[in-house]
Amino acid sequence: MYTLYYFPGACSLATQVVIHELGQSVDIIDKQQVSDFSAINPAGMVPVLVDNGKTLLEGAAVMLYLLNKHQSSMLPATGRGREQAIQNIMFANATMHPAYSRLFFIAQNIADEKAKQSSFDTAAQAITRLWQVVEQQLVGQDFLGGDQPSAADIMLTVYSRWGASFPVDISMGNNTIKMLDAVLEMPSFQRALSAEQRQSAA
């Protein structure tokens, strides 16, 4: 069984969904309930995955570790499909995730309300442009990976939920909305959400 350290609603949610999709068992631990989480990850970030005493850090690295260990359609073994799946994961983790992270930075570090809203608007415009990239990639297919949800689709669905916490207008195309809705309805996604809610209520 895997152990996954998470923060509610954070990118670690995508890790948990993928673990469920791979048919693996996982024990989740809220990092807020750990007295010295920095001893586990000095950067203080989630996800942190523990596999038989081995600790793995960094979201994309953890995702690729899982997909390489457990064969599935989310990461083809060879060829262009594999290359595209890795590229999509990196886009989600290294491009879309930081774009959304700016919203959290602005909320925490800009006091002047006018300057804060202006910064929010600029960040939202940048995020909207990235969703346009996703929209174009979804032309003619339901998911980034083709006809089945990929790890990147799951990651992007988690990030898409963050905008609701801020006074921003982020636009998405019809293909994107359809993909996000389909991923959100996946039993594995609902199971992961429920697991986090149960932990928070405990």
N, C-alpha and C positions, 0 to 999 in steps of 0.2 A: 504493500500500500504506500502511496505517495503521501507526503505531508506538504501542504501548501500554505504558506503565510500570505495573508491577503489584507487589503483594506476595503471596506464596503464600497462597492460600485467602481472600484479602481480597475486598472488594466489586468490585475490578477483575476478578475472575473472571467476574462477570455481564456486564461490558462485553465481555470476550473472547467469551463464548458468543453474545451478540447479534450481534457482528461476523460470526461464523461463520454464524449464522442468516440474516444479510443477504447471504451469499455473497461477502463481502469478504476480502481478504488482510490479515494483520496480523503484524507483527514484535513480539514481546513482550520486554521488558527488566525484569528484577528490579531494583527501586529500590535494593536492598541492594548491587547491583553497580555503582552509580553513585557516584563519589567525592564529588560535591557535588550531591545531589538537590535541595537547597534552592534551587539556582540555577534549577532547572526548575520547582519548585513551592515557594515560600517556606513554605507551610503544612505541607509534608512529607507530604502525603496522596496516596493513589492512589484512583481511576485518574487518570492523565494521558494524554491522547490527542493525538498529533501528526498533523496532516493537511496535507500539502504545506507544511510549515513553520509552520503555524498550531497553537498549543498551546492545548488546551482542558482546563479544570479542573472539578472538582466532579462527582460521580457522576451525579446526575440531569440536570445540564446536558449532560454528555457523552452520556448515553443519548438524550436528546431530540434532540441534534444528529444523531446517527447515524440515528435513526428518521425525522427530517424529511428527511434527505438521501437515504435509500434507502427507497423506498416498499415497505411490507409490511403484512401483516395485523396486526402488532403495534401499529401506530399508524394507525388509519383516517384518511383525508384530511379528513373533515368529520363533523359531527353528534355525537350523543350518544356514539357509540362512541369517538370521539377524546377527548371530554371525560373519559369514564370511564377510558380508558387512561392519560391524563396524571394523573388523580387517583390511580390505582393505583400509578403510578410514584412519586408524591410520598409516598403512604402508606408504601411500602416504604423509600424513602430517608430521609424526614424523621421517621417515626414508629417503624417496626420497627427500622431500623438503629441509631438512638440507644439504643433499649431494650436491644439486645444489646451495644452499646458500653459500657454500664454494667458489664457483667460484667468486661470487660478493665480498666476503671478500678478496680474493687474489688480485683481480683487484684494490681494494681500499686501500690495506694496505702493499703491497710488491712493493718496488720501483725498486730494482735490476731486470733487465729484464731476466737474466738467471735463477735467483731464482724463479721469477714469473712464467716463462714457466714450470719449473720443478714442481712447485706446482700445476699449471693447469693440467699437465699431470697426476700427482698422483690423483688429484680430479676426473679427467675424467675416470680414471681406476676404481675408486670406484663406480662412477655412472654407468658405463658399467656393473659392477657386479650386481648392483641392477636391471638393466634392464633384466639381465639374469634370475633373480628371477621372474620377471613379465612374461618373455617369457615362462618359465616352467608352470606357472599358467594358461597361455592361451592355452596350448595344449588341443585340443579337444573342445574348446569353443571360441567364438568371443570376449567376454568381460570378465572382472574379475567377473562380476555378472552373467555370463552365456550367454544367447542369446540377452540380452538387455544391453545397456550402463549403468554403475553404476556411482555413485558419484565419486568413486575412479578413474575410467577410465577418467572422466572429469578432475579431479585434476591432474592426471599424464600427460594428454595431454597439460595442461597449462604449467606444469613444463618442459616438453620436448622441448618447444619452446625457453627456456632460453639459451640453449647451443649455439645457433647460434650467440650469442653476444660475444663469447669468442673464442680464438684460441685453440680449443680442438677438439679431435676426440672421439666422444661418439658413441659406436656401439649398435645397437638394432637388435633383431631377426625379422624374417619375420612376425611372429604372432603379435609381438608388433607393428611393423610398420603398419600392416593392421588395428589393433585396433585404433591406434592414428589417422590414416587417416579417419576412419569411424566417430570417435568422432568429429574431426575437421570439417567434412562436415555436422554435425547435424545443422538443422536450428536454434536451440537455441544457439549453439556456435557462428554461424555467426552473429546472432542477437546481442549477447553480444559484439562481436568484433566491430560491426558497431556502437553500442551505445557508446563505449569508444572512437572511432574515431570521432564521432560527437561531443562529449564533448570536445575533444582536439582541434577540429577545431573552436569551438565556441568562 
